[in-house]
Amino acid sequence: MSSLVEWFIVLLKPRKLKFAATESLNLGLKIILTMPDQRIEVIAYSGYRDEETPRAFILQDEKIEVVEFLDMWIEEGFVNRVRKRFFKIKGSDGYIHKIYCDNKTMEWFHI
């Protein structure tokens, strides 16, 4: 059981989690979970092609500046043809983040 708990902690360590799981783990640790595909506010730059590039975003009331772009790609749904632009970035908080923009709704999400 302890190896499963250790694996769980290592997996979640880079992220801030939304709720405390101290009582359930009985290890005296405070864990805060981030929900997948959490809607976020993004401060973006719109270039000459009118495609927004994130410069900073707000995650759990914390402003995180984009320090470096590690990867970018586009995915399109097969059935609904919804296009999403993904960015893998290094934030000013020192962590690697994956965010995307849903081109249909023009909303940004943190994965």
Rosetta blueprint (number, residue, H / E / L):
1 M L
2 S H
3 S H
4 L H
5 V H
6 E H
7 W H
8 F H
9 I H
10 V H
11 L H
12 L H
13 K L
14 P L
15 R L
16 K L
17 L L
18 K L
19 F L
20 A L
21 A L
22 T H
23 E H
24 S H
25 L H
26 N L
27 L L
28 G L
29 L L
30 K L
31 I L
32 I L
33 L L
34 T L
35 M L
36 P L
37 D L
38 Q E
39 R E
40 I E
41 E E
42 V E
43 I E
44 A E
45 Y E
46 S E
47 G L
48 Y L
49 R L
50 D L
51 E L
52 E E
53 T E
54 P E
55 R E
56 A E
57 F E
58 I E
59 L E
60 Q L
61 D L
62 E E
63 K E
64 I E
65 E E
66 V E
67 V E
68 E E
69 F E
70 L E
71 D E
72 M E
73 W E
74 I E
75 E E
76 E E
77 G L
78 F L
79 V L
80 N L
81 R L
82 V L
83 R E
84 K E
85 R E
86 F E
87 F E
88 K E
89 I E
90 K E
91 G E
92 S L
93 D L
94 G L
95 Y L
96 I E
97 H E
98 K E
99 I E
100 Y E
101 C E
102 D E
103 N L
104 K L
105 T L
106 M L
107 E E
108 W E
109 F E
110 H E
111 I L
